[in-house]
Amino acid sequence: AAPDQPALDIDDVAPADADAALSRGNGEGPMGYSEWAGTGTGGRDNTDYNLEAFVSTETTLADHLAEQLALSIADPARRMIGQYLIDLVDEAGYLNGDLAA
């Protein structure tokens, strides 16, 4: 090895019988593997997997406004008034209803 590459001078530190130690056991792979072979992925049957459970639902305008209200208003009375106003807003963002009520 070249003197400017000291990493190449390192001797092989793995034991000579490392492969033999891994394959010891009952012929099913590394020692102890057979204990875990039947667990699969997470121990569940793959027929329970539902991709639709990971799809987020579309947030409505009312949901978004209610979330913003909860984050910005701490007073319960003001929050109730805000929720009333949010309930009057339609999906297009217009107030529907009588504000005098």
KACORCOR-V657425 format. One record per residue. RES is the residue in one letter. SS is DSSP state (alpha for helix, beta for strand, coil for the rest). OMEGA is omega in radians with two decimals (* if undefined). Layout:
RES:SS:OMEGA
RES:SS:OMEGA
//
This chain:
A:coil:-3.12
A:coil:-3.12
P:coil:-3.13
D:coil:3.10
Q:coil:-3.06
P:alpha:-3.14
A:alpha:3.14
L:alpha:-3.13
D:alpha:-3.10
I:coil:3.11
D:coil:3.10
D:coil:-3.06
V:coil:3.11
A:coil:3.12
P:coil:-3.08
A:coil:-3.10
D:coil:-3.12
A:alpha:3.12
D:alpha:3.13
A:alpha:3.14
A:alpha:3.13
L:alpha:-3.06
S:alpha:3.07
R:coil:3.14
G:coil:-3.04
N:coil:3.08
G:coil:-3.13
E:coil:-3.13
G:coil:-3.13
P:coil:-3.09
M:coil:3.13
G:coil:-3.10
Y:alpha:-3.06
S:alpha:3.10
E:alpha:-3.05
W:alpha:-3.02
A:coil:-3.07
G:coil:-3.05
T:coil:-3.13
G:coil:-3.13
T:coil:3.10
G:coil:3.10
G:coil:-3.14
R:coil:3.03
D:coil:-3.08
N:alpha:3.12
T:alpha:3.12
D:alpha:-3.05
Y:coil:-3.12
N:coil:-3.11
L:alpha:-3.11
E:alpha:3.12
A:alpha:-3.12
F:alpha:-3.14
V:coil:-3.13
S:coil:3.10
T:coil:-3.13
E:coil:-3.14
T:coil:3.11
T:coil:3.10
L:alpha:-3.14
A:alpha:3.10
D:alpha:-3.14
H:alpha:3.13
L:alpha:3.12
A:alpha:3.10
E:alpha:3.10
Q:alpha:3.11
L:alpha:-3.12
A:alpha:-3.13
L:alpha:-3.01
S:alpha:-3.09
I:coil:-3.13
A:coil:-3.09
D:coil:-3.10
P:alpha:-3.14
A:alpha:3.12
R:alpha:3.12
R:alpha:3.11
M:alpha:3.09
I:alpha:3.12
G:alpha:3.12
Q:alpha:3.08
Y:alpha:3.13
L:alpha:3.11
I:alpha:3.12
D:alpha:3.12
L:alpha:-3.09
V:beta:3.09
D:coil:-3.08
E:coil:3.11
A:coil:3.11
G:coil:-3.13
Y:coil:3.06
L:beta:3.05
N:coil:3.11
G:coil:-3.09
D:coil:3.13
L:coil:-3.13
A:coil:-3.10
A:coil:*
//
